[in-house]
């Protein structure tokens, strides 16, 4: 392995930091490196794997203004491993957002975080909340040959070269009907059949939500208003060949406190949950369907089935985790992002666009979240789901479970204590056609964070035999921080 240090940054975090999401597996990285010809610890890098695995990370250099730091406040940092010809190369870079650049110049935090009142911000900002930094640290996808990074709440999509990780400004997706600073939310989607990019946004201004559709070359072609009863907090979306699907869930900013400028979510289960089917061609009204109350952080997929639209995702039994007498403010905060406390399980919602009939059902009793599928099947019927298993009490992944939605069969891969994974997308083998029973013809990839050995690896797993030993274990040049979302890009240069 050949390692080149490119940039070093000064951390302005407390010298004796005890925050659970800035220590241990979440310890931020302050060095940007390039590493070539990575060492393979076990196995062999397959010759039929070509492309790049990108993972976004909340990686703070500054504390919260009041000290009330939330992990989603951290600045975006991309970690990438690129495969070509049986070799692997690694690179990491900060997403050079306007907010990060301003704070580096100031040498201090300039914007309030998620747990802080916006009035603490020292500057105007971006995002669905007034005066908030768009950290672009949540998701990363690849569209039109570019990586796009996005923020937990609404902001811009930052454009990053998927190989060099150079930040190239923001994607031209804004529209006059969008609220200022609320161009795109956390989870845009790519339809690999049409090449289109689908996204949504939300704000505190009527109609409160829009769906956007960009062409295969990244140009905005449609901005569709979606009228909601008031400000809402959708996090993810789904789509089929006909519809973009937006959730209206009963967990959103408390209207009374929002009127006072305070952004605090309140769960109102009496309102139930709704799904809005937005025609992708903008021809026709949004169709709404009502279901039992919940909150959905992440959808798996959706597809058309005759007159029915089928949506699959992760139902939360406890969107606001239960309090106990032993709870402290920090334990309550940690529960709020713990899939085990929220009791997230795979679920299916069905809507008949002709009769208005609805049906919902639990697909699995096991607690899991952060699903991925073979992206070639996005928006159409899929069979296999790869989901993360959560470490109890922390926002960390201890392994994965693969579910065959046709038979219910499951296989799993679990890591030893003290070793944690990253979101794991499916990587197709070069030349895979995905006909007949070949939907899982490829690999599952993840980065690990070993707090015992203070080291990180990239693991390649056989998607057809997830419970087997990794196809390859590849050493990374340093221990990387935990993060949220990741993607696979079928490209190479």
N, C-alpha and C positions, 0 to 999 in steps of 0.2 A: 504494500500500500504506500502510495506517495501522497503526502498531505501538504497543502499550501494554506497558510493562514492569510486571509484576505483583509479582515477588519476586526478590531477589538473595540468593545464599548465599555463605558464606565457604568456600573450599576449604582443607582441612587437609592436602593432598598435598604432597610435597616440592617446594620452589621450583624446583629443577633436576631435574625428573622425567625419567627416561630409560626408564621401563617401556614396553614396546612396546604394551601395551593400556591406556595412559593418555596416550599421545601420538599425533601424527599423526591418522589418521582416528578414533582412539579417544579423542581429547582430550575430557574431560567438559565438560558444560554447567553453568553455575552461575547462569544467569538464566532465569526463567520469563516468557514473553511471550504476548500475544494479538496476532495480526496479521489484519487484515481487507482484503478485496479485493486479494488477492495479485496481483503483476504477472506477466503471461504473457510470457515471453521469446520463444517461438516457438509457432506454431500457435494453437489455440483450444480452450478447455475445452468439451467436448461438452455439449449441452443435455440429453442422455439419460443423464447420470451424476448420481445423487443418493445421497448416503451419506457415510460417514466411513472414512478409512484411518487405522488406529492402529498404531503401532510401538513396542514396548518396547525399553528400552535399559539396559545396565549402566552406571550413571553414578555413580562413587564421589565422595564428598566427603572421605572419610577413607582413610588408608593401612591396610594390614593391620597387625595388632598386631606381628608379627615382621618385616614388610616383604615377606613372601612373598604378594604379591597375585595372585589369579586373576581374570580378567575377569568370571567369573560371580558374584564377590563383590559387584560394584557394585550400588548401590541402583537400584531401578526408576524410570525416567522415561519417561512416555508422550509421544510426539510425534504429533499428529493434524492431518490436513487434511480439511476438510469441504467438500463440493460441494453447491451448490444453485443452480438457475437460471443456470448458466453462470459462476458465481463460486466462488472458493475462499477459505477462511479457515483460519488455522493457529493452533495452541495447543500449548504443552508444559507438563507439570507432573510433579513427583515423585509417585510413589505413596507416600502418607504412611503407611508401615507402622509398626508398634509399634517395630521396631528402629531405623528412621531417626529417629523422633521422640526416642527415648531417647538416641541418639548426638548429636543436635543439642543436647539439653539438657546432656549430659556434655561436649561439645566434644572428644570423642576416641572412637576405636573401642572397642567393648565386647565384640565377639564374634570368635572365630577364624574364618578363612575356610577355603575348600576345601583349600588346601595346608598348613594349619596344624593342629596337634593341638588338639582341642576343649578340652583342659585350659587353654589360654591364655585362654579366654573369661572375662570378668570378671563375667558374669551368666548366669543360666539363659536358655535361648533357645527357639527353635522349630525345626522341621524334622526330617527323618528322622535326622539326626545330633544327638546330645545337645549342648546348649549352642551352637547355631549360629543365626545371624541369618537369618530368612526375609526376603530382600531383594525378593521378588516381581518380579524383573527379567528373567524368561525369556520367558514367552509372554503373549499377550493374545488373548482371544476375545470375541465378543459373544453373550450368551444372555439371553433374556427382557428385552430392551431395556437390558441392563446390560453394561458391559465387565468382564471378570474377568481379573486378572493373577495369574500363578503363578510359582513358584520352581523353579530347576533341580533341587533335591532337594525332598522333600515339605515342605509347609507349609499355609497357608490360601490360599483364593482371595480376593483383595482386590476389593471392588466399587468400580468407578469409573464416574461418569457419562460416557458416551461422547462427549458434546458439551462439557460444561464441564470435564471431567477432574477433578472433585472426588472425592476418596476418601471412600467412605461405609461404612467398616468392612469386615468380612469376611462372606463368604457363609455362610448357615446350613447347611453341608453335613456337619458333624461327626456322629459316631455313636458310641455307647458301645464298639463293637467296634474302632474305629480307635485306633491307638496315639496317645498325646498328642503333638500337634504334627505329626502326619502325616496330615492330612485329604486332601490332593490333591497329585498330582505335577505335573510340568511341563506336560503336554499333555492337557488334557481335550478332548473332542470334542462337537460339536453335530450331532445328526441333524436336518437341515432337513425331513425328511419327517414326523417325529413331533413335533419341537420339543423332544425330550429332550436333556439333558446327560449324557454318559457320562464317567466319570473313573476313575482308579485311584490307589492309594497303596501304599507299601511301608514296612517298618520292620524293626527287629532283633528283633521279637517275633512268635512264631507266631500266626497262620498265615503271616505275613510279607507278605501282599498282600491287598487288597480291591478289588473293583470297585463303584463307586457309580453310581447312576442317579437323576437329578433330573427332576422333571416340567417341562413347558414354562414354568411360572411360577417355577421355581428351587427347589422344595421337594424334599428328599431323599425318595425313595420306596423305594429298595432299597439295601442294603449287603450285597454278596455276598462271602464269604470265598473266597480262592484260595490253597490250600495249596501252599507251595513247600518245597524241601528245606532251605532256610536263607535268610538275608538275601540279597537280590538287588538289582540296580540297573537295573531297567527304566526307560527314559526316555520312551518314547512308547507309544501303543496304537493299535489300529485297531478297526473295527467293521463288521458287516454288518447286514442286517435281522434276523438271528436271534441273532448272537453279538457279545459284546465279546471282543477278542483281546489276550492278554497274552503278552509274550515272556519266556522264561527263558533268558538268554544266559550263556555261561561267562566273563563279565567282571564280577566283583563283589568286594566287600570280602573281603580275605584273612581267612579265619576265625581263624587263629592270631593275627594282629595285631589283629583286631577284639576278641578276648578280652582284649587288653591296652589296649583303648580307643583303638586307632589305626585310622583309616578310610583304608586304602590299597587300591586295587583291584588284583586279580591276574587274569591271563588263564589259564584252564584249559581249553584247547581239547579235551582228552580227554573232557570232559563233553558235548560237542555243544551244539546249540541246540534249544530246544523252543518250540512255540506252544501256548497254552492257549485253547480255545474255551469261553467262559463264556456259558451261555444268558442272554440279556438278561431273560427272565422269571423267572430263578432256578429254573426247573423242570427238574431234571436235573443230573447231575454235569458237572464241567469235563472236556473231552476234550483229551488231550495228544498232540502229534505231534512227532517228533524229526527234526532236520535236521543238516546239516553245521555245524560251529562257525563263529560270526561274532558280531558285535554290530550291532544296528540302532539308530541314534540317532533316525531319523525314518522313519515309514511314509508312503506316498503315499495308499493307500486299500485297501479290502478289499470283497469282494462275494460273494454266494452265486451258485452256478452249478449248479443241481440238487443232487446229493449232494456236490458239491465246494465248498470255501471257498477263495477266491483272495485272497492277500495280496501287496501290492506295497510295496516300500520300498528302503532303501539298504544293501546288503550291504557290510560292511567286510572287505577282504582282510587288512588289518593293524590290528586293533583296538588293539594296542600297537605303535606305529610302530617300525620297525627302528632300532637304534642304529648309529652310525658312529664311527670313531675321532676324528673332528673334532667330535663333539657335545659341547656344554656343557650344564649344567643348564637354561639358558634356552632353548637350541635344542630340547632334548628336551621341555620344557614346551610350546613353540610347536607342535611336531609333534603333540602330543596333541589339539589342536583344529583341525588342518589336514586338510581333506577329501582333499587330494592325498597327504599322508603316510599317511592311513588307507586310501587307495585305495577310496573309496566309489563304488559303481556301482549302477544301478537293477537290481532283482532281483525275481523272482516265486517265491512259495512256494504250493503247492497241497496241500490236504488233503481226503481223501474221508471224510466222517463216517460212512459205512456200512461200507466195507471197511477203513478205516484206511490206505489207500494214500497215499503222499506223492510229490511231485515238486517239484524246484526248478530254476530256470534264470535265467541272466543275460539281462537285457533290453537292455543297452546297454554298450558297452565304454568309453564316455566317462565321465570322472570328474565327478560332479556331486552335489548334495545339496540340502537345504532345499526340498522339492517343494511345490507347491500345485496344486490342481485347482479346477474349478468346484464350489463347496461344495454346490450343489444335487444333485450326484452322489455325495456322501459316503455310503458304505455300500452303494452299488450300482455297477454297471458304468460305468466312465468311459472316455473316449477320450484326452483331452489332459492332458499333465503339463507344468508350467512349473517348471523347477529352476534353482538357482543354480550358476554356475561359480566356482570358488574361485581366489583369488590365491595362487600357490605360496608357501609359507612363512609365510602369515599367515591369520588368521581374518577374511577379507574377501571380498566378492563382486565379481567383475570383469564380470559380465553374467549372461545367462540363456539357457537353451535350452528350446524348446518341442518336445515329442515327441508324435507321433501314434502311440499304441500299437497302432493297427489296421494302419497301413501301414509304420511305422518311420520315416516322414519327419520331418526335424528342421529347424527354423529357429532362428536365434539373434540375440541383441542383445548387443553387447559395448561396454563403455565405454572411453574412452581411458586411457592410463596415468595413475595418480594420482587417478582418479575411481572411487569404489566405490559399490555399491548396497546396498539393504536387501532383506529378504525381500519377495517380490512376489506378493501374492494376486491372484486373478482377480476382476474387478468386472463384474457383469452390466449390460447396458444396461437402462434402465427399459423395461418391457414385453416383455423377452425371454421366450420360452416354453420354450426348450430342447427343442424337438421336432425329430425327424429329425436333420439335420446341424448343428444350431445350438448345440451345447454350448459353442463358443468365441465366442458372440455377445456380445462385451463388450470389456473393457480389462484390461491388466495394469498395476499401479501400483507405484511404488517411490520412495523418497527416495534421493538421492545425496549423497555427501560428497566434495567436490573439495578435496584437500589442496594442489593447486597454487594455486588462487584463494582458498582459505579461505572456501568458499561451499557452499551446499547448494541443491538443487532438488528438486521433485517431477516425475517423468516419468510421463506417461500414454502407454502403448503400445497399439496395436491388437492384440488377442489373435489375430486371424486373420492378421495380417501383422506378426509380431513383429520381423522383420528390417528393417522400414521405419523412417524417421525418426519420432520421437515425435509423437503426435497433439497433445501440448502439453508445453511445458517451463515450469514455474511456479517463480518465484523464492521461496525461503524467506527469512525475515527475518534468519537467522544461519546459520552453519555448525553443523550438529548432529553429535553423536557417532555412531559406528557402533553397531550393536546386534544383537539376535538375531532375534526373531520379530515378525510383523505379521499383521494381519487386515483384512478389509473388512466393514463393517456397513451393511446396507441400511436405514438409518434417517436421519431428519433432523427437526430441530425449528425 
